Amino acid sequence: MDFVNEFRIKKAQEYFEYNDSAISEVMYQCGFNDPSYFSRQFKKYTGITPSIYIKQLHKSK
């Protein structure tokens, strides 16, 4: 299950980088149905929450 979640989170990062999608939209596209679970998994694999990740992306662009 760790492999699958890590793969999904990497896909979520790609969606955030190349699309201007909402967190909930990306969450569903990557196969997550629970926002709190998605946030926990995202933080587990990236070290930051999805909202902070998006803010950092916008600053670097």
C-alpha positions as CSV (number, residue, x, y, z in Angstrom):
1,M,0.0,0.0,0.0
2,D,2.9,2.4,0.7
3,F,4.1,2.0,-2.9
4,V,0.6,2.8,-4.3
5,N,0.2,5.9,-2.0
6,E,3.6,7.2,-2.9
7,F,2.8,6.8,-6.6
8,R,-0.5,8.6,-6.1
9,I,1.2,11.5,-4.2
10,K,3.8,11.9,-7.0
11,K,0.9,12.1,-9.5
12,A,-0.7,14.7,-7.3
13,Q,2.5,16.8,-7.3
14,E,2.5,16.6,-11.2
15,Y,-1.1,17.7,-11.3
16,F,-0.3,20.7,-9.0
17,E,2.7,21.7,-11.1
18,Y,1.1,21.5,-14.6
19,N,-2.6,22.3,-13.9
20,D,-4.2,25.0,-11.9
21,S,-6.6,22.5,-10.2
22,A,-8.1,22.6,-6.8
23,I,-6.8,20.3,-4.1
24,S,-10.1,18.4,-4.0
25,E,-10.0,17.9,-7.7
26,V,-6.5,16.5,-7.7
27,M,-7.3,14.4,-4.7
28,Y,-10.1,12.6,-6.5
29,Q,-8.0,12.3,-9.7
30,C,-5.3,10.5,-7.8
31,G,-7.7,8.0,-6.2
32,F,-8.2,9.5,-2.8
33,N,-11.7,9.9,-1.4
34,D,-11.0,11.4,2.0
35,P,-9.4,14.9,2.2
36,S,-7.8,14.3,5.6
37,Y,-6.3,11.0,4.5
38,F,-5.0,12.7,1.4
39,S,-3.4,15.5,3.4
40,R,-1.8,13.1,5.8
41,Q,-0.3,11.0,3.0
42,F,0.8,14.0,1.1
43,K,2.6,15.3,4.2
44,K,4.1,11.9,4.9
45,Y,5.8,11.7,1.5
46,T,6.6,15.4,0.8
47,G,7.0,16.8,4.3
48,I,4.4,19.6,3.8
49,T,0.7,19.9,3.3
50,P,-0.9,20.2,-0.2
51,S,-1.8,23.9,0.4
52,I,1.7,24.8,1.4
53,Y,3.0,22.9,-1.6
54,I,0.8,24.9,-3.9
55,K,1.8,28.2,-2.3
56,Q,5.5,27.3,-2.8
57,L,4.8,26.5,-6.4
58,H,3.1,29.8,-7.0
59,K,6.1,31.7,-5.4
60,S,8.6,29.9,-7.6
61,K,6.7,30.7,-10.8
